[in-house]
Amino acid sequence: MSEAFEIVKTGIDFFCSHLVFFNMLFAIVIVFFQRRDPKSVWAWLLLLYFIPVLGFVFYLLLGQDMHKRKMFRIKEMEDHISKDIRQQEYRLRSRDVQELDENIRGYEDLVMYNLEAGEAMLTKDNDVDIFIDGNEKFRALMEDLRNAEHFIHIQYYIIKNDVLFNQIKDILIEKAAQGVEVRVLFDAMGCRSVRHSYWKWLNEKGVQTAEFFPAILRRLQLRINYRNHRKIVVIDNKVAYVGGFNVGKEYIDLDEKFGHWRDTHLRICGSAVLGLQVRFILDWNYAADENLFLRPELFRGIEAGTRDFCDMQIISSGPDKTTQQIHDNYLRLAAEYDNFRKRTANEKSAIYNNAVSDTVKELLPIADNIERALGQENASAEDMKKGVEMIEHQIQACFEKLGLTEMGKVGEAFDPNLHNAVAHIEDGSLGENVIAAVYQKGYKLGDRVVRHAMVQVAN
């Protein structure tokens, strides 16, 4: 025992006495073994300088650039995919209006960016159901799982061994016993609460499982900031799910600590399903060390939707991506919305100015006539009266042309939405709650009340 203690002590003394050498070695690894942004390199070197050795441990946990490892390879499908992408790029560049639904027009640049940066094909024949409630989403999912005939591919960041997954698990085991290929891909960090013996038991029941970035000794996570948060389910290439709900009882409102869980999930039927299938298989191939691209039958069976079609692109960001496609899409959409808001404000201002201009244009002849009348110094009272009556008729004609209608007449039923009662009278010759007198006319522009009529109400 004492000899082992001496060996350990000697090793520690040697390490401490050569600390500068080891720190230099670690610095060389940071600088030369991976290409990265110079600012990032300097940040890690400063950390290594101020916290020797321990800084390198932090680098191993947080600083490795997994993008450079080319974790996901699709060589078996590259030629076919590239051909389709190049053809769609050509159509978009030539501004083929038939290629884009009217709801997509105006977003051609964003569609092209996703196509070129992420090889995200634009598909047009998709039916989409949107879920914002976990109970509804998982009811639909389990029904689709029960109808599976060929394969079920499931991928979630978090899967908890609780009441929700127990229901799903029973369906998966039943389908596996019927000969359906069932694969479950989970993230080691997100599913750290589930024992490995549980996944082994599922394998024995015919459900294939794979772990993304497994922990060292089942506990130590060296790639904390490179996790797989995707939530994808593909069933027979006929239906797919993608969105924000993980698998746990809190997502179906059974955890009082969280209360009602609001998230968004999509159920997709159509050609976009293939994009999710490819994404799942890329992740599965890496995690399970199995090349499913050699199984062409896993890419057949795509069926077009049957309802109102939705144009879609499947884009992804994650440990294998050097570009932040989802982030960039949000930024571009935010910029487009800002432009839309500015355009709308300008259009509203232009509409208002045009309306004011048209109204003033109709009122100017009236103002001219009033000015002329005032200039008639020798006109008789009778002539002045006729002139005022003519101007009144002109004003009424102007109101009619502008769509302004008069309201509030004696004998009409009183309506508080149109009339303002300023006096009350008892009169047996009049009906109940009718207008007895009008002190000031009211006006409407279409259905909008411009001015309430001031009236006297009887009985």
Sequence and secondary structure as in RCSB ss.txt:
>XXXX:A:sequence
MSEAFEIVKTGIDFFCSHLVFFNMLFAIVIVFFQRRDPKSVWAWLLLLYFIPVLGFVFYLLLGQDMHKRKMFRIK
EMEDHISKDIRQQEYRLRSRDVQELDENIRGYEDLVMYNLEAGEAMLTKDNDVDIFIDGNEKFRALMEDLRNAEH
FIHIQYYIIKNDVLFNQIKDILIEKAAQGVEVRVLFDAMGCRSVRHSYWKWLNEKGVQTAEFFPAILRRLQLRIN
YRNHRKIVVIDNKVAYVGGFNVGKEYIDLDEKFGHWRDTHLRICGSAVLGLQVRFILDWNYAADENLFLRPELFR
GIEAGTRDFCDMQIISSGPDKTTQQIHDNYLRLAAEYDNFRKRTANEKSAIYNNAVSDTVKELLPIADNIERALG
QENASAEDMKKGVEMIEHQIQACFEKLGLTEMGKVGEAFDPNLHNAVAHIEDGSLGENVIAAVYQKGYKLGDRVV
RHAMVQVAN
>XXXX:A:secstr
 HHHHHHHHHHHHHHHHTHHHHHHHHHHHHHHSS   HHHHHHHHHHHHHSTTHHHHHIIIII  GGGG     H
HHHHHHHHHHHHHHHHHHTT GGGS TTTTT HHHHHHHHHHH    EEEEEEEEEEEHHHHHHHHHHHHHT SS
EEEEEES B SSHHHHHHHHHHHHHHHTT EEEEEEETTTTTTS HHHHHHHHHTTEEEEEES  BTTTB S TT
      EEEETTTEEEEES  BSGGGGT  TTT S EEEEEEEESTHHHHHHHHHHHHHHHHHT  GGG GGGG 
     SSS EEE     STT SS HHHHHHHHHHHHHHHHHHHHHHHHHHHHHHHHHHHHHHHHHHHHHHHHHHT
 TT  HHHHHHHHHHHHHHHHHHHHHHTEEEE  TTSB  TTTEEEEEEE  TTS TTEEEEEEE EEEETTEEE
E EEEEEE 
